[in-house]
């Protein structure tokens, strides 16, 4: 089992903005997977692990924040560009 490594507050702010505006994101994970999905919210588990909740073509799912490599908004007027989280 991998120990959870929280994101810095600065990086977490970008996720909150993406969720607040409901941005569709290109999500890149550290394992090399990449996909487009809409940012819905973040959540913290009882174990203190944090997750980004997304909605994709196959429904709603979560990604643990320390598994994210980068996010890129796919919206024309997004408030930020590609952000490398690690």
LINBELVEN-V647318 format. One record per pair of residues at least 4 apart in sequence whose ideal C-beta (glycine too) atoms are under 6 Angstrom apart, sorted by the first residue. I is the first residue (numbers start at 0). J is the second residue. D is the distance in Angstrom with one decimal. If there is no record, write none. Layout:
BEGIN
{{I:J:D} {I:J:D}}
END
This chain:
BEGIN
{{3:48:4.6} {3:65:5.8} {4:65:4.5} {6:10:4.3} {6:11:5.0} {6:64:5.1} {10:84:5.0} {13:79:5.9} {13:82:4.9} {14:41:5.8} {14:51:5.8} {16:78:5.8} {17:22:4.3} {17:24:5.9} {17:38:4.0} {18:38:4.6} {18:40:5.1} {22:38:5.3} {22:72:4.6} {22:74:5.2} {23:37:5.0} {23:73:4.4} {24:38:5.5} {24:70:4.8} {24:72:5.9} {25:35:5.5} {25:71:4.2} {25:73:5.9} {26:34:5.8} {26:36:5.9} {26:70:5.8} {27:33:4.8} {27:68:4.4} {27:69:4.4} {28:32:4.6} {28:66:5.3} {28:68:5.9} {29:66:5.8} {29:68:4.8} {36:53:3.8} {36:55:3.9} {37:54:4.7} {39:52:4.5} {39:54:5.7} {40:52:4.8} {41:51:5.7} {42:50:5.1} {42:52:5.9} {43:49:5.2} {44:48:4.7} {48:63:5.8} {49:64:4.5} {50:61:4.1} {50:63:5.6} {51:62:5.1} {52:61:5.3} {53:60:5.9} {54:59:5.0} {62:66:5.7} {67:84:4.8} {68:85:5.5} {69:81:5.9} {69:83:4.7} {70:82:5.5} {71:81:4.2} {72:77:3.4}}
END
